[in-house]
Amino acid sequence: MEQNETTKGNGLALLPFGVFILLFIGSGILTGDFYQMPVLVAIFAAILIALFMNRKTDFQTKLRQLTEGGRTFKHHLDGHYLPFSRRFLHSG
């Protein structure tokens, strides 16, 4: 049985991405050097904004979701899904 439920997106969900772009690209344009500000500073600022956005979910759940997402991405890099995996690069 299928459920025909449509969920509307919220543009506010793009706020962390906008902060990242604004910090990284904006500082690169203003200083004329994109290496002036480390990219991790912009990423951490965007992550902090994302963690404080949804007040309905507790902070521990948000951190768990963030770290599980990183673990899942690492699993993709283990050679199961990417064509240029370690096995491919180290063969021959």
Residue pairs with C-beta under 8 A, 6 or more apart in sequence:
12 53
13 53
15 49
15 50
15 53
16 46
16 47
16 49
16 50
16 53
17 46
19 42
19 45
19 46
19 49
20 42
20 43
20 45
20 46
23 37
23 41
23 42
23 45
23 46
24 34
24 37
24 39
24 42
27 36
27 37
27 42
28 34
28 36
28 37
31 37
47 66
50 66
51 59
51 62
51 63
51 66
54 62
76 82
77 85
78 85
78 86
79 85
79 86
79 87
79 88
